[in-house]
Amino acid sequence: MKNIKIETERLILREYKMEDIDDVVEGLNNINVSKWLANVPFPYTRENAKEFITYALNNKINSYNFAIVLKSENKVIGATQISNINFTHGTAGGGIWLNEKYQGRGYGTEAFGARINFAFNELGLRRLENGYFKDNEKSHKMQLKFGYKDEGIRRKRFISKATNKLEDEYITGLLKEEWKNKKDSKLNKYYLVKYL
Ligand SMILES: CC(C)(COP(=O)(O)OP(=O)(O)OC[C@H]1O[C@@H](n2cnc3c(N)ncnc32)[C@H](O)[C@@H]1OP(=O)(O)O)[C@@H](O)C(=O)NCCC(=O)NCCS
């Protein structure tokens, strides 16, 4: 996949760099973040971050791994992915996390909106698949805002690396035609993306 950089009002989504290690550890070495993610251990070390960034930089066949940079602080405050891209079927998965200090200020919506826009309008996909763990209301609400629909539950789908608990996966999906990107949408500002 090409190296893509996406700019929104307050954020830049770009490839990881090795220099991001400390910011990634700051964000992910927090059980309040990692308990909602399937594959992030707790505690989360510099070695974990280095390994992940190396993996992300070397495995770009069917995925985009974006670090989310807050422009005003030039700091990586989270990450979002488009993964398991299947051009035959027009589908992909992927998720998002933000450093807890930066949650609740609309950055998640801004980054996820740019990600969806890129997946549908630039990659030409037609369906995005996501999910969340029980009680992750922030994630669920953010997804519903974009038009995601609840599609079912995969029981005991994951053993969380952070908590070691079995987690059901609450599956969600977004079809391009259901995507809330109409001109009058309150979300419109999240689609003012620029490709750098
Ligand atoms: C999920 C996450 C990416 C959302 O990003 P965020 O920047 O915190 O969310 P936003 O500020 O954009 O808010 C999105 C919506 O979530 C809801 N929300 C925000 N804070 C909330 C809270 N404390 N409780 C419940 N819902 C909340 C609101 O509906 C909000 O939309 P609104 O402000 O228009 O009403 C972020 O909270 C996060 O990283 N959480 C931990 C990791 C995670 O859960 N990742 C997703 C795994 S599926």
The ligand as an ORCA input file, in Angstrom:
! r2SCAN-3c Opt
* xyz 0 1
  C     -13.341      5.153     21.324
  C     -12.470      6.397     21.141
  C     -11.549      6.213     19.942
  C     -13.406      7.594     20.892
  O     -12.628      8.734     20.674
  P     -12.918     10.079     21.498
  O     -12.084     11.142     20.914
  O     -12.787      9.786     22.927
  O     -14.447     10.297     21.151
  P     -15.138     11.636     20.656
  O     -14.739     12.753     21.570
  O     -14.882     11.812     19.205
  O     -16.647     11.284     20.934
  C     -17.330     10.332     20.162
  C     -18.677     10.047     20.759
  O     -18.510      9.171     21.847
  C     -19.499      9.461     22.826
  N     -18.799      9.756     24.055
  C     -17.758     10.596     24.280
  N     -17.374     10.552     25.558
  C     -18.193      9.661     26.152
  C     -18.304      9.139     27.461
  N     -17.494      9.533     28.448
  N     -19.249      8.192     27.695
  C     -20.076      7.758     26.727
  N     -20.017      8.213     25.460
  C     -19.094      9.145     25.190
  C     -20.312     10.611     22.333
  O     -21.460     10.120     21.685
  C     -19.389     11.244     21.359
  O     -20.066     11.935     20.352
  P     -20.706     13.381     20.648
  O     -19.684     14.163     21.399
  O     -20.991     13.926     19.298
  O     -21.929     13.091     21.436
  C     -11.598      6.696     22.413
  O     -12.429      7.027     23.481
  C     -10.667      5.562     22.793
  O      -9.560      5.498     22.304
  N     -11.097      4.685     23.724
  C     -10.223      3.601     24.222
  C      -9.872      2.590     23.154
  C     -11.098      2.090     22.423
  O     -12.129      1.871     23.039
  N     -10.965      1.907     21.109
  C     -12.042      1.380     20.304
  C     -12.097     -0.071     20.435
  S     -13.549     -0.719     19.641
*
